[in-house]
Amino acid sequence: MTGFDLADFSYSRKRAPAVATLQSRQFTIRVRGQTIGLPVDCVKTIFHVENLTPVPLAPREVAGLANLRGRIVTALHLDRCLWLGESGPGVNNDGLAVGIEHNGEEYALLVDETDDVVVTDESDRISCPAHIDPRLAELMAGCYRHNGGFLSILDIGAVLRRVSKLSEATLREGRSTNTNRGASS
């Protein structure tokens, strides 16, 4: 008989391969009754906006400019960016904002509430539900089964590209209006 080593024996058995599931963490917010996830790596802070400086010729999605610890950030009405309707009285009246960073730029997303960080598992990923507005679906990085419902994850880049296009269009409209006014004087 040969020498038997228990340690060698335990590793010689065939084991089921470990299944690696891709997980990510999402910071959850609430906007007009909708729970939405933001990738944790883009969230920098949560703060209250006390004063907003209006931005001339900005689209209605841009709330204004806010001071965040000495830095000027663009504050966005997230409900308007996502076609969730106008903020009514009492909605986001305390100026709650989530400070995010995207491509080295900082922004403030005006939200109604902040919630917990949740872990999403790639095995829980689903197609965007059919009842979701297709324009909104384009702004989502993904949807996941979560707590008996689903959680949409915001594609920050897509939202900012949309606001940028709206800003450019508004600026072009403003320039053409001003040009026409000057011509008629």
C-alpha positions in Angstrom: 0.0 0.0 0.0 1.2 3.5 -0.8 1.1 6.4 1.6 -2.3 8.1 1.7 -2.4 11.9 2.1 -5.8 13.3 3.0 -5.0 16.7 1.6 -4.1 15.2 -1.8 -7.2 13.1 -1.8 -9.5 16.1 -1.2 -8.2 17.9 -4.3 -8.2 14.9 -6.5 -11.9 14.5 -6.6 -13.8 16.0 -9.4 -15.6 19.1 -8.3 -18.4 21.0 -10.0 -16.8 24.1 -11.6 -17.5 27.3 -9.6 -20.0 29.4 -11.5 -19.0 33.0 -11.4 -21.9 35.3 -11.5 -21.2 38.9 -12.4 -22.6 41.2 -9.8 -22.7 45.0 -9.5 -23.8 47.5 -6.9 -26.4 50.1 -7.5 -27.3 53.1 -5.4 -31.1 53.4 -5.4 -33.1 56.6 -5.7 -36.7 57.5 -6.0 -38.0 60.0 -8.6 -41.8 60.6 -8.9 -42.6 57.2 -7.3 -40.1 55.3 -9.5 -37.2 53.4 -8.0 -34.1 53.7 -10.2 -30.6 52.4 -9.7 -27.4 54.4 -10.3 -24.1 52.7 -10.7 -22.3 53.1 -7.3 -19.0 54.0 -8.9 -20.5 57.3 -10.4 -22.2 58.4 -7.2 -20.0 60.8 -5.2 -22.2 62.5 -2.6 -25.7 63.3 -1.5 -26.5 66.9 -0.6 -29.2 69.5 -0.4 -29.2 72.2 -3.0 -30.0 75.5 -1.3 -29.6 77.9 -4.2 -29.8 77.3 -7.9 -28.5 79.8 -10.4 -30.6 79.8 -13.6 -28.9 79.0 -16.9 -30.2 81.2 -19.8 -31.3 79.3 -22.9 -31.0 76.0 -21.0 -33.6 73.3 -21.7 -36.2 72.7 -19.0 -34.3 69.6 -17.8 -31.5 71.8 -16.5 -32.5 73.1 -13.1 -29.5 75.5 -12.9 -26.0 75.7 -11.5 -25.3 74.7 -7.9 -22.3 75.1 -5.6 -21.0 71.8 -4.3 -18.2 72.4 -1.9 -16.8 75.2 -4.0 -17.3 73.5 -7.3 -20.0 74.6 -9.8 -22.1 71.7 -11.0 -25.0 71.5 -13.4 -28.2 70.4 -11.6 -30.7 68.4 -13.6 -34.4 67.7 -13.0 -34.1 63.9 -13.3 -37.9 63.6 -13.5 -37.9 65.8 -16.6 -34.9 64.0 -18.1 -36.8 60.7 -17.8 -40.2 62.0 -19.0 -41.8 61.4 -15.6 -43.7 64.6 -15.7 -43.4 67.9 -14.0 -42.5 68.2 -10.3 -45.6 69.1 -8.5 -45.9 71.0 -5.2 -44.1 69.2 -2.4 -42.0 67.0 -4.7 -38.3 67.5 -4.1 -39.1 70.7 -2.2 -36.1 70.1 0.0 -33.6 70.2 -2.9 -32.2 66.7 -2.4 -29.5 65.9 -5.0 -27.2 63.1 -5.8 -23.8 64.3 -6.9 -22.4 62.2 -9.7 -19.3 62.2 -11.9 -19.2 61.2 -15.5 -16.2 61.5 -17.7 -14.5 63.8 -15.2 -17.5 66.2 -15.0 -19.7 66.6 -12.0 -23.5 66.9 -12.0 -26.3 67.0 -9.5 -29.4 64.9 -10.1 -32.4 66.3 -8.3 -34.3 63.4 -6.7 -37.2 62.8 -4.3 -35.5 60.3 -2.1 -32.3 58.2 -1.7 -32.3 54.6 -0.6 -30.0 51.7 -0.1 -27.2 50.3 -2.2 -28.4 47.0 -3.7 -26.4 44.2 -5.4 -27.7 43.2 -8.8 -26.8 39.8 -10.2 -26.4 39.4 -14.0 -28.5 36.2 -13.7 -31.4 38.5 -12.7 -31.1 40.7 -15.7 -34.3 40.9 -17.8 -35.4 42.7 -21.0 -36.9 46.1 -20.3 -40.6 45.5 -19.6 -42.9 46.3 -22.6 -45.0 48.9 -20.6 -41.9 51.2 -20.2 -41.9 54.2 -22.5 -39.4 53.4 -25.3 -37.7 56.8 -24.8 -37.1 55.9 -21.2 -35.9 52.4 -22.1 -33.2 54.0 -24.2 -31.9 55.8 -21.1 -31.6 52.6 -19.1 -28.4 50.5 -18.9 -30.4 47.4 -17.9 -33.3 46.1 -15.9 -33.1 43.5 -13.1 -35.6 41.4 -11.1 -35.6 42.9 -7.7 -37.8 42.4 -4.6 -40.7 41.0 -6.6 -40.6 43.7 -9.2 -37.8 45.2 -11.3 -35.1 47.8 -11.0 -34.1 49.9 -13.9 -30.4 51.0 -13.9 -29.9 54.5 -15.3 -27.4 55.0 -18.2 -25.8 58.2 -17.0 -24.0 58.8 -20.3 -27.3 58.4 -22.3 -29.1 60.9 -20.0 -26.3 63.5 -20.3 -26.1 63.0 -24.1 -29.8 63.7 -24.3 -29.6 66.8 -22.2 -26.6 68.0 -24.2 -28.5 67.6 -27.5 -31.4 69.5 -26.0 -29.1 72.3 -24.9 -27.6 72.5 -28.4 -31.1 72.7 -30.0 -32.2 75.3 -27.5 -29.1 77.4 -28.1 -29.6 77.2 -31.9 -33.3 78.3 -31.4 -32.2 81.1 -29.2 -29.6 82.3 -31.7 -32.0 82.2 -34.6 -34.7 84.1 -32.6 -32.1 86.7 -31.7 -30.9 87.0 -35.3 -34.4 87.4 -36.5 -35.1 90.1 -33.9 -32.1 92.1 -34.9 -33.0 91.9 -38.6 -36.5 93.4 -38.1 -35.3 96.4 -36.1 
